[in-house]
Amino acid sequence: MTPTAAPRTEPAEQDWLRLDHQICFSLHAASRAFNGLYRVILKDLGLTYPQYLVMLVLWERGDLPVKQLGEHLRLDSGTLSPLLKRLETAGLVSRRRSTRDERSVEVGLTEQGRALRERALEVPRRIAAATDCDLAEIEELRTRVVHLTERLDAAAAHLEND
């Protein structure tokens, strides 16, 4: 005998507008909770959460033009520039005009910025421990959120073109 799937139950139609039924709010609340947890953990590194994201991209990709860095982070230059200034003041990154295109500014890690990576290796483990999830569970959740993001991007593009 094969097990049958339990019937899907959906909230009553009038409940769809309840805040606790909104996936956007659940993701927003989770994001804020993660930001709060990262704020505490990243204090040891002297980084804010957005600065940490910049450092992650630079540790992974190396020197990048500001425009490409913003594309990886889904940030515009108006948001990214103050982050980069603070990281530069902290001695973690350097900014310089591109020799190939003077309109472009390239961002790179300083020696201090590269060295910080070693200390940052503990961040994912600390997040996993704090959330009582193992790294495999976190990776599974991350994969599902990435797929959701891709579908949302596609849906928004489709709606914009209609």
C-alpha positions in Angstrom: 0.0 0.0 0.0 1.4 3.4 -0.9 0.9 6.3 1.3 -1.3 9.1 0.0 -0.4 12.7 0.4 -2.5 14.6 2.9 -4.9 17.0 1.1 -3.6 20.6 0.9 -5.5 22.9 3.1 -5.7 26.5 2.2 -6.8 29.4 4.4 -10.3 30.6 3.8 -10.5 33.2 1.1 -11.2 36.0 3.5 -8.0 35.1 5.4 -5.7 35.7 2.4 -5.2 39.3 3.5 -4.2 38.5 7.0 -0.6 39.6 7.7 0.4 36.2 9.0 -0.6 34.6 5.7 1.7 36.9 3.6 4.9 35.2 2.4 6.3 38.7 1.8 5.9 39.5 5.5 7.3 36.2 6.6 10.4 36.7 4.5 10.7 40.4 5.6 10.5 39.3 9.3 13.0 36.6 8.7 15.4 39.0 7.0 15.1 41.5 9.9 15.8 38.7 12.3 18.8 37.6 10.4 20.1 41.1 10.2 19.8 41.4 14.0 21.7 38.2 14.5 24.4 39.1 11.9 24.7 42.5 13.6 25.7 40.8 16.9 28.0 38.3 15.3 29.7 40.7 12.9 30.5 43.1 15.7 33.6 41.0 16.4 34.7 41.7 12.8 33.9 45.4 13.0 31.5 45.1 10.0 27.9 45.9 9.5 25.7 43.3 7.6 25.8 45.3 4.3 29.6 45.8 4.6 29.9 42.0 5.2 28.1 41.4 2.0 30.5 43.7 0.1 33.4 41.8 1.6 31.9 38.4 0.7 31.7 39.4 -3.0 35.3 40.8 -3.0 36.7 37.7 -1.2 35.0 35.6 -3.8 35.5 37.6 -7.0 38.5 39.8 -6.4 38.7 43.4 -7.7 35.5 44.6 -9.3 34.1 47.8 -10.9 31.6 49.4 -8.6 28.9 48.7 -11.1 29.5 45.0 -11.1 29.8 44.9 -7.4 26.4 46.6 -7.2 24.9 44.0 -9.6 26.1 41.1 -7.5 24.6 42.7 -4.4 21.5 44.1 -6.0 22.4 47.6 -4.8 22.6 50.9 -6.7 25.7 53.1 -6.6 24.0 55.6 -4.3 23.6 52.9 -1.7 26.9 51.2 -2.4 29.1 54.3 -2.4 28.7 55.2 1.4 29.4 51.5 2.2 32.6 51.6 0.2 33.7 54.8 1.8 33.3 53.4 5.3 35.2 50.2 4.3 37.9 52.3 2.7 38.2 54.4 5.9 38.5 51.2 7.9 41.4 50.1 5.7 39.6 47.1 4.3 39.2 48.2 0.6 40.7 50.6 -1.8 38.9 52.4 -4.6 40.7 53.6 -7.8 39.8 54.8 -11.2 40.0 52.1 -13.8 43.0 52.4 -16.2 40.8 51.0 -19.0 37.8 53.3 -18.4 38.3 56.5 -16.3 34.5 56.7 -15.8 34.7 53.4 -13.9 35.9 53.0 -10.3 37.3 49.6 -9.2 37.2 48.3 -5.7 39.8 45.9 -4.3 40.7 44.4 -1.0 43.6 45.7 1.0 46.0 43.4 2.8 43.9 44.0 5.9 40.7 43.2 4.0 42.1 39.9 2.7 43.3 39.0 6.3 39.8 39.6 7.7 38.5 36.7 5.6 40.2 34.2 8.0 38.3 35.6 11.0 35.0 35.6 8.9 35.2 31.9 8.3 33.4 31.3 11.6 30.4 33.5 10.7 28.4 30.8 8.9 29.0 28.3 11.7 28.0 30.8 14.3 24.8 31.5 12.3 24.0 27.8 12.1 24.6 27.3 15.8 22.5 30.3 16.7 19.6 29.1 14.5 19.9 25.5 15.7 20.3 24.4 12.0 23.1 22.4 10.5 24.9 23.8 7.5 23.0 21.3 5.2 19.6 22.7 6.4 20.8 26.2 5.8 22.0 25.3 2.3 18.6 23.7 1.5 16.7 26.7 2.7 19.1 29.0 0.8 18.5 27.0 -2.4 14.8 27.3 -2.0 15.0 31.0 -1.4 17.2 31.5 -4.5 14.7 29.6 -6.6 11.9 31.7 -5.2 13.9 34.9 -6.0 14.4 33.7 -9.6 10.7 33.1 -10.0 9.8 36.5 -8.5 12.3 38.3 -10.8 10.8 36.5 -13.8 7.2 37.3 -12.7 8.1 41.0 -12.2 9.8 41.2 -15.6 6.8 39.5 -17.2 4.3 41.9 -15.5 6.5 45.0 -16.5 6.4 43.9 -20.1 2.6 43.5 -20.2 
